[in-house]
Amino acid sequence: MKNRLVVLLSVLLLMCSLPLSGTVAASTKKFTDVPSSKHFAEAVYDLAERNIIGGYPDGTFKPGNTISRGQAAAIIAKMIKLDMSAVKNPGFNDVTPANGYYKAIAALAEKGIISGYGDGHYGPNDSIKRGQMASILVKAFNLPRYNDNNNSINNPFKDVEVYSYPPSHGVNILILYKLGIASGTSPDKFSPNAFITRGQAAKMLKATEDMKPTMITLEASDIGLDNIRYIKTDQNDTRVFDGILVKGKELPTGVKEGIIQFVPLKEGIGTLVVTGSKSNSTVYKKYYVHIQKENGELKLSLEETDDHLPTTVNLLLLNSKSELPGEVVQNVSLSTMDGKLLSNNIEFEYCMYDESICFDIDQPGQYIATVLFADGKEVRYGIEVKSHDSDFYYGVRTVKENISDVYDMGADYNIGKHIIQTKDAEQIATITRDPGTNLFRAHAAGQKEGEVFIGFEHKVTEKYCDETWCYLNDWIGINVIVERIGSISSVRIYRTPPY
């Protein structure tokens, strides 16, 4: 077992509650049309006090007016303290250096926070829409990219599509909704194509500052990889952090680097599995994610490990316990494949709608589980437990012992001769047919597992009708499947699917 401390990052617990420009005193600016009773009043006065937004010469704020794309760029660039001293021309044909919003638009475009329309213009005087504002805020404040990497979000809005073509603002709208930054214009509508008002914009901007969660990012190079392709989180079900994989920059090979966003939720230990590449080879890395609070700080550390967690073994029964009382399991014993008894009374529970019993196992290897039923019958199961570099859980395979099987086609079918068509079938199973019948028997033979196909001289045609149509199914043979785990074998005969 190896456990290495590889990354130590710290974040302030209170960071998410502090505005970007620091704590402000009570506002001294008052607008005649923004009474304190308005839901956006606190945000308006806070931003005005910090000279991020302003009112009109007549003393009004006009909260119901729209806000232009140029104005939005200037406000957001100021809020995130973007360096606008030396900007690169963004190349929009309607944004020249003479434009009052040029530097803000150029700085945001260079960071990939905003983009223009498909025809090459930005539309600085166009009113900005609610959906557009959502996407800009997610990028500008680098919010966690929920809804990527299976971090699904409940979508209460009928007018918000997450996976659409061409891509919409849906994912970013739901990120704001999840974080409590923005709600809809009604319980089931967000109105992404409606123009955002000055009052709404102020409230959304301030809420983004206040509600942005503490977040830590980890790049592929931080853990010795060229790129990160997949992550798997919280296999121990502790919910101490959210882990989100975002694409990151494009590498010379054409693939995305991959960046992991960590959002600490509470103290505890979680798990992380990373799939990436190094020198064109696939690499798996497993980590314990430690989240601790010390002196008002959340500390996150990654501890690389090759540990495995106890893994559930599922043994399928013949029937559920509610169907046949005699099938109720009284006892389960566990031994190694060579006969060493590990436990004569394994603790188990019914699972899978009472059609299986389940228990945990914490070591790799091959085992035999002997299940004793209430009617005195015993059934043995082979269990194979394998370690995986790509998972905290073991890979588990089970086989219920059944060394022979019988299949009767019935006397109504003229199948003619049968032909065993699989090469070296005798190393898998001994297959016979009772003389003058269509009854086949198979018995495990040799040491191989696999599948044997038995073809018929004459195909069998069956007619099946439902309420609207009739179908003809042609059967050309049967299959024998043999599975083995150590000394435990399972034989099963079934009809070859029709064509």
Residue pairs with C-beta under 8 A, 6 or more apart in sequence:
1 305
1 306
1 307
2 304
2 305
2 306
3 288
3 303
3 304
3 305
3 307
4 303
4 304
4 305
5 301
5 302
5 303
5 304
6 223
6 287
6 302
6 303
6 304
7 218
7 222
7 223
7 301
7 302
8 299
8 300
8 301
9 216
9 218
9 299
9 300
9 301
10 297
10 298
10 299
10 300
11 214
11 215
11 216
11 264
11 297
11 298
11 299
11 300
12 214
12 296
12 297
12 298
13 214
13 293
13 296
13 297
13 298
14 296
15 214
16 210
16 211
16 212
16 213
16 214
17 210
19 46
19 50
19 206
19 209
19 210
20 79
20 80
20 81
20 209
21 50
21 52
21 79
21 81
24 46
24 49
24 50
25 49
27 45
27 46
27 48
27 49
28 49
29 45
29 48
29 49
29 55
30 45
31 44
31 48
31 55
31 59
31 60
31 61
32 58
32 59
32 60
33 60
33 61
33 62
33 63
34 40
34 41
34 44
34 45
34 61
34 63
34 199
35 41
36 42
38 44
38 63
38 199
39 203
40 63
40 199
40 200
40 202
40 203
42 206
43 202
43 203
43 205
43 206
43 207
44 53
44 61
44 63
44 199
44 202
44 203
46 206
47 53
47 75
47 202
47 205
47 206
48 54
48 55
48 61
52 75
52 78
52 79
52 205
53 75
53 198
53 202
55 61
55 62
56 62
61 198
61 199
62 198
63 197
63 198
63 199
63 202
64 197
64 198
64 199
65 197
65 198
66 127
66 128
66 195
66 196
66 197
66 198
67 75
67 127
67 128
67 196
67 197
67 198
67 201
68 124
68 125
68 126
68 127
68 128
69 114
69 122
69 123
69 124
69 125
69 126
69 127
69 128
69 132
70 95
70 99
70 100
70 101
70 104
70 105
70 124
70 125
71 101
71 128
72 128
72 133
72 136
72 201
73 101
73 104
73 105
73 108
73 114
73 124
74 100
74 101
74 104
75 201
75 205
76 104
76 108
76 113
76 136
76 137
76 140
76 205
77 84
77 103
77 104
77 107
77 108
78 104
79 140
79 205
79 209
80 140
80 141
82 104
82 107
82 108
82 111
83 107
84 103
84 104
84 106
84 107
87 102
87 103
87 106
87 107
87 110
88 106
88 110
89 97
89 106
90 105
90 106
90 109
90 110
90 116
90 122
91 120
92 105
92 109
92 116
92 120
92 121
92 122
93 120
93 121
94 121
94 122
94 123
94 124
95 101
95 102
95 105
95 106
95 121
95 122
95 124
96 102
99 105
99 124
101 124
105 114
105 122
105 124
108 114
108 136
108 140
109 115
109 116
109 122
111 139
112 139
113 136
113 139
113 140
114 122
114 136
114 139
116 122
116 123
117 123
127 195
127 196
128 195
128 196
128 201
129 192
129 193
129 194
129 195
129 196
130 173
130 182
130 185
130 190
130 191
130 192
130 193
130 194
130 195
130 196
130 200
131 168
131 169
131 170
131 172
131 173
131 190
131 192
131 193
132 169
133 196
133 201
133 204
134 169
134 172
134 173
134 175
134 176
134 182
134 192
135 169
135 172
137 143
137 172
137 176
137 181
137 204
137 205
137 208
138 145
138 172
138 175
138 176
141 208
141 209
141 212
142 215
143 175
143 176
143 179
143 208
143 212
143 213
143 215
144 175
144 179
144 213
144 215
144 242
144 244
144 261
144 263
145 151
145 171
145 175
145 244
145 246
145 261
146 153
146 174
146 175
146 178
146 242
146 244
147 153
147 162
147 171
147 174
147 175
148 171
148 244
148 245
148 246
149 230
149 231
149 243
149 244
149 245
151 242
151 244
153 174
153 175
153 177
153 178
154 178
155 162
155 170
155 174
156 177
156 184
156 187
156 188
157 173
157 177
157 184
157 188
157 189
157 190
158 188
158 189
159 189
159 190
159 191
159 192
160 168
160 170
160 173
160 174
160 190
160 192
161 168
161 170
162 170
162 171
162 174
163 170
164 170
168 192
169 192
170 192
173 182
173 190
173 192
176 182
176 204
176 208
177 183
177 184
177 190
179 211
179 212
179 213
180 207
180 211
181 204
181 207
181 208
181 211
182 190
182 204
182 207
184 190
184 191
185 191
185 194
196 204
213 263
214 263
214 264
214 298
215 261
215 262
215 263
216 261
216 262
216 264
216 300
217 259
217 260
217 261
217 262
218 259
218 260
218 262
218 302
219 248
219 257
219 258
219 259
220 226
220 227
220 228
220 248
220 257
220 258
220 259
220 276
223 274
223 276
223 285
223 302
224 278
225 274
225 276
225 277
225 278
225 283
225 285
226 251
226 257
226 276
226 277
226 278
226 279
227 251
227 255
227 256
227 257
227 258
227 276
227 277
228 245
228 248
228 257
228 258
228 259
228 260
228 274
228 275
228 276
229 255
229 258
229 275
229 276
229 277
230 245
230 274
230 275
231 243
231 245
231 260
231 272
231 273
231 274
231 275
232 272
232 273
232 275
232 390
232 391
233 241
233 242
233 243
233 270
233 271
233 272
233 273
233 289
234 241
234 243
234 270
234 271
235 271
235 273
235 309
235 391
235 392
235 393
236 269
236 270
236 271
236 309
236 392
238 268
238 269
238 270
239 265
239 266
239 270
240 264
240 265
240 266
240 267
240 268
240 269
240 270
240 289
240 291
241 262
241 263
241 264
241 265
241 270
241 289
241 291
241 300
242 261
242 262
242 263
242 265
243 260
243 261
243 262
243 263
243 272
243 289
244 260
244 261
244 263
245 258
245 259
245 260
245 261
246 258
246 259
246 260
246 261
247 256
247 257
247 258
247 259
248 256
248 257
248 258
248 259
249 256
249 257
250 256
250 257
251 257
258 276
260 272
260 274
262 289
262 300
264 291
264 298
264 300
265 291
266 291
267 291
267 292
267 293
268 291
269 288
269 289
269 290
269 291
270 288
270 289
270 291
271 286
271 287
271 288
271 289
271 309
271 392
272 286
272 287
272 288
272 289
272 302
273 284
273 285
273 286
273 287
273 390
273 391
273 392
274 284
274 285
274 286
274 287
275 282
275 283
275 284
275 390
276 282
276 283
276 285
277 283
284 389
284 390
285 304
286 304
286 305
286 306
286 307
286 389
286 392
287 302
287 303
287 304
287 305
288 302
288 303
288 305
288 307
289 300
289 301
289 302
289 303
290 299
290 300
290 301
290 302
290 303
291 298
291 299
291 300
292 298
292 299
292 301
293 299
306 389
307 392
308 362
308 364
308 387
308 388
308 391
308 392
308 393
308 394
309 362
309 392
309 393
310 360
310 361
310 362
311 360
311 361
311 362
311 385
311 393
311 394
311 396
312 351
312 358
312 359
312 360
312 396
313 358
313 359
313 360
313 361
313 369
313 383
313 385
313 396
313 398
314 351
314 352
314 356
314 357
314 358
314 396
314 398
315 332
315 356
315 357
315 358
315 369
315 371
315 381
315 398
315 400
316 352
316 355
316 356
316 398
316 400
317 327
317 329
317 355
317 356
317 357
317 371
318 324
318 327
318 379
319 327
319 355
320 327
320 353
320 354
320 355
321 327
321 328
321 329
321 350
321 354
322 354
325 374
326 373
326 374
326 375
326 377
327 373
327 374
327 375
328 373
328 374
329 348
329 350
329 357
329 371
329 372
329 373
329 374
330 372
330 373
330 374
331 344
331 345
331 371
331 372
332 345
332 346
332 348
332 357
332 359
332 369
332 370
332 371
332 372
333 341
333 343
333 344
333 345
333 346
333 369
333 370
333 372
334 341
334 342
334 343
334 346
334 367
334 368
334 369
334 370
335 341
335 342
335 367
335 368
335 370
336 342
336 365
336 366
336 367
336 368
337 365
337 366
337 367
337 368
337 382
337 485
337 486
337 487
342 367
346 359
346 369
347 359
348 357
348 358
348 359
349 357
349 358
349 359
350 356
350 357
350 358
351 357
351 358
352 358
357 371
361 367
361 383
361 385
361 394
361 396
363 385
364 385
364 386
364 387
364 394
365 385
366 382
366 383
366 384
366 385
366 485
366 486
367 382
367 383
367 384
367 385
368 380
368 381
368 382
368 383
368 486
368 487
368 488
369 380
369 381
369 383
370 378
370 379
370 380
370 381
371 378
371 379
371 380
371 381
372 378
373 379
379 400
379 401
380 400
380 401
380 488
381 398
381 399
381 400
381 401
381 488
382 398
382 399
382 401
382 484
382 485
382 486
382 487
382 488
382 490
383 396
383 397
383 398
383 485
384 396
384 397
384 398
384 485
384 486
385 394
385 395
385 396
386 394
386 395
386 396
386 397
387 394
387 395
388 394
388 395
397 485
398 485
399 483
399 484
399 485
399 488
399 489
399 490
400 490
401 488
401 489
401 490
402 489
402 490
402 491
402 492
403 443
403 444
403 489
403 491
404 441
404 442
404 443
404 444
404 491
405 441
405 442
405 480
405 491
405 492
405 493
406 439
406 440
406 441
406 442
406 493
407 439
407 440
407 442
407 478
407 493
407 494
407 495
408 437
408 438
408 439
408 440
409 415
409 438
409 439
409 440
409 460
409 478
410 438
411 437
411 438
413 438
413 460
414 458
415 438
415 456
415 457
415 458
415 460
416 456
416 457
416 458
417 456
417 457
418 433
418 440
418 454
418 455
418 456
418 457
418 477
419 454
419 455
419 456
419 457
420 431
420 452
420 453
420 454
421 453
421 454
421 455
421 477
422 428
422 450
422 451
422 452
422 453
424 448
425 431
425 452
426 445
426 446
427 445
427 446
427 447
427 448
428 445
428 446
428 448
428 449
428 450
428 451
428 452
428 480
428 482
429 442
429 443
429 444
429 445
429 452
429 480
429 482
429 491
430 442
430 443
430 444
430 445
431 440
431 441
431 442
431 443
431 452
431 454
431 480
432 440
432 441
433 439
433 440
433 441
434 441
440 454
440 478
440 493
442 452
442 480
442 482
442 491
442 493
443 491
444 482
444 484
444 489
444 490
444 491
447 484
448 482
448 484
449 482
449 483
449 484
449 489
450 481
450 482
451 479
451 480
451 481
451 482
452 479
452 480
452 481
452 482
453 477
453 478
453 479
453 496
454 477
454 478
454 479
454 480
455 476
455 477
456 475
456 476
456 477
459 474
459 475
459 476
460 474
460 475
460 476
461 472
461 473
461 474
461 475
462 472
462 473
462 475
462 498
463 470
463 471
463 472
463 473
464 470
464 471
464 472
464 473
465 471
473 498
474 498
474 499
475 495
475 496
475 498
476 496
476 499
477 496
478 493
478 494
478 495
478 496
479 493
479 494
479 495
479 496
480 491
480 492
480 493
481 491
481 492
481 493
481 494
482 489
482 490
482 491
483 489
483 490
484 490
